[in-house]
């Protein structure tokens, strides 16, 4: 009798034990903060440095198109920490030799400079201008080097697929609303590469303003990279397509190449 009771009890516990085993075996779902921290590293910190040729197509609502070609280089001083960015414009002629330099400091305002050769003028980009248009495109200055995840409060909304890729959908709300031009952002973060597959920005009225999409991902030297990214201003109909060619990581670029003097006389390593 006792043996029979034990058998019945064990049978009753079997489903619960099976569920417990599955729960233990399944990986824990990351928090929203963890997802956005990993996405930031995947998007802006692969390798110790980066060099790429970038073609930006600025396309108006009626189909008019302008093209900008530039070389973008990046050097990390510490993974997830300080960075240096340098951008050199090749064409069109009216922006040729224009340069843009960023010294990025997590936890405080970045230093940004723009050199305009036609005026022979170096202009410092004020912190409150970081959301302004970068070179007439739909990207902002802040979009170029990234926004720190700690500046926003994040919430995991759901999981869903973007095409064939599984993604975490994260809602991000600025902790200092007065410092930005958006009220919230939704990000679709690839669960495999941690790259942002899609981002939606909503203005202060809560209306959709800009949409970013990663049109093409490619593995380069072991690092998954967004090699085609499109941002559309849904309120104006204008969009910008950015395509990266010749992407190379870990080129051993010296940090001292990214000094202020490079704005007027950029070293060859930063322009080719």
TORKOL-4160 file (C-alpha; in steps of 0.2 Angstrom, whole numbers, padded with zeros to 4 digits, m for minus):
272
<pt num="1" X="0000" Y="0000" Z="0000"/>
<pt num="2" X="0014" Y="0012" Z="0005"/>
<pt num="3" X="0023" Y="0008" Z="m0011"/>
<pt num="4" X="0007" Y="0012" Z="m0021"/>
<pt num="5" X="0005" Y="0028" Z="m0013"/>
<pt num="6" X="0023" Y="0033" Z="m0017"/>
<pt num="7" X="0021" Y="0028" Z="m0035"/>
<pt num="8" X="0005" Y="0039" Z="m0036"/>
<pt num="9" X="0014" Y="0054" Z="m0028"/>
<pt num="10" X="0029" Y="0052" Z="m0039"/>
<pt num="11" X="0017" Y="0052" Z="m0055"/>
<pt num="12" X="0009" Y="0067" Z="m0049"/>
<pt num="13" X="0025" Y="0076" Z="m0046"/>
<pt num="14" X="0032" Y="0072" Z="m0064"/>
<pt num="15" X="0024" Y="0086" Z="m0073"/>
<pt num="16" X="0030" Y="0099" Z="m0061"/>
<pt num="17" X="0048" Y="0091" Z="m0060"/>
<pt num="18" X="0048" Y="0092" Z="m0080"/>
<pt num="19" X="0043" Y="0110" Z="m0080"/>
<pt num="20" X="0056" Y="0114" Z="m0067"/>
<pt num="21" X="0070" Y="0105" Z="m0077"/>
<pt num="22" X="0065" Y="0115" Z="m0093"/>
<pt num="23" X="0065" Y="0131" Z="m0083"/>
<pt num="24" X="0082" Y="0127" Z="m0077"/>
<pt num="25" X="0089" Y="0123" Z="m0094"/>
<pt num="26" X="0081" Y="0138" Z="m0103"/>
<pt num="27" X="0093" Y="0153" Z="m0103"/>
<pt num="28" X="0086" Y="0168" Z="m0092"/>
<pt num="29" X="0079" Y="0182" Z="m0102"/>
<pt num="30" X="0090" Y="0197" Z="m0101"/>
<pt num="31" X="0084" Y="0213" Z="m0093"/>
<pt num="32" X="0080" Y="0228" Z="m0104"/>
<pt num="33" X="0095" Y="0237" Z="m0097"/>
<pt num="34" X="0106" Y="0222" Z="m0102"/>
<pt num="35" X="0099" Y="0221" Z="m0119"/>
<pt num="36" X="0102" Y="0240" Z="m0123"/>
<pt num="37" X="0120" Y="0239" Z="m0115"/>
<pt num="38" X="0124" Y="0224" Z="m0127"/>
<pt num="39" X="0116" Y="0233" Z="m0142"/>
<pt num="40" X="0127" Y="0248" Z="m0139"/>
<pt num="41" X="0143" Y="0238" Z="m0138"/>
<pt num="42" X="0138" Y="0228" Z="m0154"/>
<pt num="43" X="0134" Y="0244" Z="m0164"/>
<pt num="44" X="0147" Y="0256" Z="m0158"/>
<pt num="45" X="0162" Y="0246" Z="m0151"/>
<pt num="46" X="0166" Y="0231" Z="m0162"/>
<pt num="47" X="0185" Y="0229" Z="m0163"/>
<pt num="48" X="0197" Y="0241" Z="m0156"/>
<pt num="49" X="0196" Y="0253" Z="m0171"/>
<pt num="50" X="0186" Y="0254" Z="m0187"/>
<pt num="51" X="0188" Y="0262" Z="m0205"/>
<pt num="52" X="0175" Y="0262" Z="m0218"/>
<pt num="53" X="0170" Y="0271" Z="m0234"/>
<pt num="54" X="0152" Y="0278" Z="m0232"/>
<pt num="55" X="0140" Y="0283" Z="m0246"/>
<pt num="56" X="0126" Y="0293" Z="m0240"/>
<pt num="57" X="0111" Y="0296" Z="m0251"/>
<pt num="58" X="0099" Y="0310" Z="m0246"/>
<pt num="59" X="0082" Y="0307" Z="m0254"/>
<pt num="60" X="0068" Y="0320" Z="m0254"/>
<pt num="61" X="0050" Y="0316" Z="m0254"/>
<pt num="62" X="0048" Y="0319" Z="m0273"/>
<pt num="63" X="0064" Y="0308" Z="m0277"/>
<pt num="64" X="0077" Y="0321" Z="m0278"/>
<pt num="65" X="0094" Y="0314" Z="m0273"/>
<pt num="66" X="0110" Y="0321" Z="m0266"/>
<pt num="67" X="0125" Y="0310" Z="m0263"/>
<pt num="68" X="0139" Y="0312" Z="m0250"/>
<pt num="69" X="0154" Y="0301" Z="m0249"/>
<pt num="70" X="0165" Y="0300" Z="m0234"/>
<pt num="71" X="0178" Y="0290" Z="m0224"/>
<pt num="72" X="0174" Y="0286" Z="m0206"/>
<pt num="73" X="0187" Y="0281" Z="m0193"/>
<pt num="74" X="0185" Y="0276" Z="m0175"/>
<pt num="75" X="0197" Y="0272" Z="m0161"/>
<pt num="76" X="0192" Y="0265" Z="m0144"/>
<pt num="77" X="0202" Y="0271" Z="m0129"/>
<pt num="78" X="0193" Y="0258" Z="m0118"/>
<pt num="79" X="0179" Y="0245" Z="m0123"/>
<pt num="80" X="0163" Y="0253" Z="m0119"/>
<pt num="81" X="0172" Y="0269" Z="m0114"/>
<pt num="82" X="0180" Y="0284" Z="m0122"/>
<pt num="83" X="0181" Y="0284" Z="m0141"/>
<pt num="84" X="0188" Y="0295" Z="m0155"/>
<pt num="85" X="0178" Y="0297" Z="m0171"/>
<pt num="86" X="0185" Y="0306" Z="m0187"/>
<pt num="87" X="0175" Y="0309" Z="m0203"/>
<pt num="88" X="0182" Y="0316" Z="m0219"/>
<pt num="89" X="0171" Y="0321" Z="m0234"/>
<pt num="90" X="0176" Y="0316" Z="m0251"/>
<pt num="91" X="0162" Y="0323" Z="m0261"/>
<pt num="92" X="0152" Y="0332" Z="m0268"/>
<pt num="93" X="0164" Y="0347" Z="m0271"/>
<pt num="94" X="0155" Y="0359" Z="m0260"/>
<pt num="95" X="0159" Y="0348" Z="m0244"/>
<pt num="96" X="0176" Y="0340" Z="m0250"/>
<pt num="97" X="0189" Y="0341" Z="m0236"/>
<pt num="98" X="0176" Y="0345" Z="m0223"/>
<pt num="99" X="0180" Y="0335" Z="m0207"/>
<pt num="100" X="0171" Y="0331" Z="m0191"/>
<pt num="101" X="0179" Y="0325" Z="m0175"/>
<pt num="102" X="0171" Y="0318" Z="m0160"/>
<pt num="103" X="0179" Y="0314" Z="m0143"/>
<pt num="104" X="0166" Y="0303" Z="m0134"/>
<pt num="105" X="0165" Y="0303" Z="m0115"/>
<pt num="106" X="0153" Y="0291" Z="m0107"/>
<pt num="107" X="0144" Y="0300" Z="m0093"/>
<pt num="108" X="0146" Y="0318" Z="m0099"/>
<pt num="109" X="0145" Y="0328" Z="m0114"/>
<pt num="110" X="0155" Y="0324" Z="m0129"/>
<pt num="111" X="0167" Y="0336" Z="m0138"/>
<pt num="112" X="0163" Y="0338" Z="m0156"/>
<pt num="113" X="0171" Y="0349" Z="m0169"/>
<pt num="114" X="0167" Y="0353" Z="m0188"/>
<pt num="115" X="0179" Y="0360" Z="m0200"/>
<pt num="116" X="0172" Y="0370" Z="m0215"/>
<pt num="117" X="0186" Y="0372" Z="m0228"/>
<pt num="118" X="0176" Y="0385" Z="m0238"/>
<pt num="119" X="0176" Y="0396" Z="m0223"/>
<pt num="120" X="0193" Y="0390" Z="m0216"/>
<pt num="121" X="0183" Y="0389" Z="m0200"/>
<pt num="122" X="0183" Y="0376" Z="m0186"/>
<pt num="123" X="0166" Y="0376" Z="m0177"/>
<pt num="124" X="0163" Y="0368" Z="m0160"/>
<pt num="125" X="0147" Y="0358" Z="m0160"/>
<pt num="126" X="0138" Y="0363" Z="m0144"/>
<pt num="127" X="0130" Y="0350" Z="m0133"/>
<pt num="128" X="0113" Y="0356" Z="m0136"/>
<pt num="129" X="0116" Y="0354" Z="m0155"/>
<pt num="130" X="0119" Y="0336" Z="m0154"/>
<pt num="131" X="0102" Y="0332" Z="m0161"/>
<pt num="132" X="0104" Y="0343" Z="m0176"/>
<pt num="133" X="0106" Y="0336" Z="m0193"/>
<pt num="134" X="0122" Y="0329" Z="m0198"/>
<pt num="135" X="0128" Y="0336" Z="m0215"/>
<pt num="136" X="0110" Y="0339" Z="m0221"/>
<pt num="137" X="0105" Y="0321" Z="m0218"/>
<pt num="138" X="0092" Y="0313" Z="m0207"/>
<pt num="139" X="0105" Y="0307" Z="m0195"/>
<pt num="140" X="0109" Y="0318" Z="m0181"/>
<pt num="141" X="0126" Y="0322" Z="m0174"/>
<pt num="142" X="0122" Y="0310" Z="m0159"/>
<pt num="143" X="0117" Y="0296" Z="m0171"/>
<pt num="144" X="0135" Y="0296" Z="m0178"/>
<pt num="145" X="0143" Y="0291" Z="m0162"/>
<pt num="146" X="0128" Y="0284" Z="m0152"/>
<pt num="147" X="0118" Y="0289" Z="m0137"/>
<pt num="148" X="0123" Y="0281" Z="m0120"/>
<pt num="149" X="0110" Y="0268" Z="m0114"/>
<pt num="150" X="0111" Y="0276" Z="m0096"/>
<pt num="151" X="0103" Y="0292" Z="m0103"/>
<pt num="152" X="0086" Y="0283" Z="m0105"/>
<pt num="153" X="0075" Y="0271" Z="m0094"/>
<pt num="154" X="0072" Y="0255" Z="m0103"/>
<pt num="155" X="0058" Y="0242" Z="m0103"/>
<pt num="156" X="0056" Y="0226" Z="m0112"/>
<pt num="157" X="0040" Y="0226" Z="m0121"/>
<pt num="158" X="0039" Y="0210" Z="m0130"/>
<pt num="159" X="0048" Y="0198" Z="m0141"/>
<pt num="160" X="0044" Y="0197" Z="m0160"/>
<pt num="161" X="0052" Y="0193" Z="m0177"/>
<pt num="162" X="0059" Y="0206" Z="m0189"/>
<pt num="163" X="0059" Y="0196" Z="m0205"/>
<pt num="164" X="0069" Y="0180" Z="m0201"/>
<pt num="165" X="0077" Y="0187" Z="m0185"/>
<pt num="166" X="0070" Y="0186" Z="m0167"/>
<pt num="167" X="0071" Y="0202" Z="m0158"/>
<pt num="168" X="0068" Y="0210" Z="m0141"/>
<pt num="169" X="0057" Y="0225" Z="m0142"/>
<pt num="170" X="0063" Y="0239" Z="m0130"/>
<pt num="171" X="0055" Y="0255" Z="m0125"/>
<pt num="172" X="0067" Y="0269" Z="m0120"/>
<pt num="173" X="0061" Y="0285" Z="m0112"/>
<pt num="174" X="0074" Y="0299" Z="m0109"/>
<pt num="175" X="0078" Y="0303" Z="m0091"/>
<pt num="176" X="0081" Y="0321" Z="m0096"/>
<pt num="177" X="0067" Y="0325" Z="m0108"/>
<pt num="178" X="0072" Y="0343" Z="m0110"/>
<pt num="179" X="0089" Y="0338" Z="m0117"/>
<pt num="180" X="0082" Y="0329" Z="m0132"/>
<pt num="181" X="0068" Y="0331" Z="m0146"/>
<pt num="182" X="0060" Y="0314" Z="m0143"/>
<pt num="183" X="0048" Y="0307" Z="m0130"/>
<pt num="184" X="0052" Y="0289" Z="m0132"/>
<pt num="185" X="0060" Y="0276" Z="m0143"/>
<pt num="186" X="0056" Y="0258" Z="m0148"/>
<pt num="187" X="0071" Y="0247" Z="m0153"/>
<pt num="188" X="0070" Y="0230" Z="m0160"/>
<pt num="189" X="0087" Y="0221" Z="m0155"/>
<pt num="190" X="0092" Y="0206" Z="m0164"/>
<pt num="191" X="0094" Y="0192" Z="m0151"/>
<pt num="192" X="0108" Y="0184" Z="m0160"/>
<pt num="193" X="0120" Y="0198" Z="m0165"/>
<pt num="194" X="0113" Y="0212" Z="m0153"/>
<pt num="195" X="0112" Y="0224" Z="m0167"/>
<pt num="196" X="0097" Y="0236" Z="m0168"/>
<pt num="197" X="0086" Y="0230" Z="m0183"/>
<pt num="198" X="0074" Y="0244" Z="m0182"/>
<pt num="199" X="0071" Y="0259" Z="m0171"/>
<pt num="200" X="0056" Y="0271" Z="m0170"/>
<pt num="201" X="0058" Y="0288" Z="m0162"/>
<pt num="202" X="0042" Y="0298" Z="m0156"/>
<pt num="203" X="0042" Y="0317" Z="m0155"/>
<pt num="204" X="0037" Y="0326" Z="m0139"/>
<pt num="205" X="0018" Y="0325" Z="m0145"/>
<pt num="206" X="0020" Y="0306" Z="m0145"/>
<pt num="207" X="0019" Y="0305" Z="m0164"/>
<pt num="208" X="0031" Y="0295" Z="m0174"/>
<pt num="209" X="0045" Y="0305" Z="m0181"/>
<pt num="210" X="0060" Y="0295" Z="m0187"/>
<pt num="211" X="0062" Y="0276" Z="m0192"/>
<pt num="212" X="0079" Y="0268" Z="m0193"/>
<pt num="213" X="0081" Y="0251" Z="m0202"/>
<pt num="214" X="0096" Y="0239" Z="m0204"/>
<pt num="215" X="0094" Y="0234" Z="m0222"/>
<pt num="216" X="0109" Y="0223" Z="m0223"/>
<pt num="217" X="0120" Y="0215" Z="m0210"/>
<pt num="218" X="0137" Y="0207" Z="m0214"/>
<pt num="219" X="0150" Y="0198" Z="m0203"/>
<pt num="220" X="0167" Y="0207" Z="m0205"/>
<pt num="221" X="0182" Y="0199" Z="m0196"/>
<pt num="222" X="0171" Y="0190" Z="m0184"/>
<pt num="223" X="0160" Y="0206" Z="m0180"/>
<pt num="224" X="0142" Y="0207" Z="m0186"/>
<pt num="225" X="0140" Y="0225" Z="m0194"/>
<pt num="226" X="0126" Y="0235" Z="m0201"/>
<pt num="227" X="0133" Y="0239" Z="m0219"/>
<pt num="228" X="0117" Y="0247" Z="m0225"/>
<pt num="229" X="0106" Y="0258" Z="m0213"/>
<pt num="230" X="0091" Y="0269" Z="m0218"/>
<pt num="231" X="0083" Y="0282" Z="m0208"/>
<pt num="232" X="0067" Y="0290" Z="m0214"/>
<pt num="233" X="0059" Y="0306" Z="m0207"/>
<pt num="234" X="0041" Y="0300" Z="m0208"/>
<pt num="235" X="0034" Y="0318" Z="m0205"/>
<pt num="236" X="0043" Y="0326" Z="m0220"/>
<pt num="237" X="0045" Y="0311" Z="m0231"/>
<pt num="238" X="0064" Y="0313" Z="m0232"/>
<pt num="239" X="0076" Y="0299" Z="m0230"/>
<pt num="240" X="0094" Y="0295" Z="m0229"/>
<pt num="241" X="0103" Y="0279" Z="m0235"/>
<pt num="242" X="0120" Y="0275" Z="m0228"/>
<pt num="243" X="0130" Y="0261" Z="m0236"/>
<pt num="244" X="0147" Y="0255" Z="m0229"/>
<pt num="245" X="0161" Y="0248" Z="m0240"/>
<pt num="246" X="0178" Y="0242" Z="m0237"/>
<pt num="247" X="0174" Y="0240" Z="m0218"/>
<pt num="248" X="0190" Y="0235" Z="m0208"/>
<pt num="249" X="0193" Y="0233" Z="m0190"/>
<pt num="250" X="0208" Y="0232" Z="m0179"/>
<pt num="251" X="0219" Y="0243" Z="m0190"/>
<pt num="252" X="0230" Y="0248" Z="m0176"/>
<pt num="253" X="0226" Y="0267" Z="m0178"/>
<pt num="254" X="0235" Y="0277" Z="m0165"/>
<pt num="255" X="0224" Y="0287" Z="m0154"/>
<pt num="256" X="0235" Y="0303" Z="m0156"/>
<pt num="257" X="0229" Y="0303" Z="m0175"/>
<pt num="258" X="0213" Y="0310" Z="m0168"/>
<pt num="259" X="0218" Y="0327" Z="m0162"/>
<pt num="260" X="0211" Y="0344" Z="m0166"/>
<pt num="261" X="0225" Y="0347" Z="m0179"/>
<pt num="262" X="0218" Y="0333" Z="m0189"/>
<pt num="263" X="0203" Y="0344" Z="m0193"/>
<pt num="264" X="0213" Y="0355" Z="m0205"/>
<pt num="265" X="0227" Y="0343" Z="m0210"/>
<pt num="266" X="0220" Y="0325" Z="m0208"/>
<pt num="267" X="0233" Y="0311" Z="m0208"/>
<pt num="268" X="0232" Y="0299" Z="m0223"/>
<pt num="269" X="0226" Y="0285" Z="m0212"/>
<pt num="270" X="0210" Y="0294" Z="m0208"/>
<pt num="271" X="0205" Y="0299" Z="m0226"/>
<pt num="272" X="0209" Y="0285" Z="m0238"/>
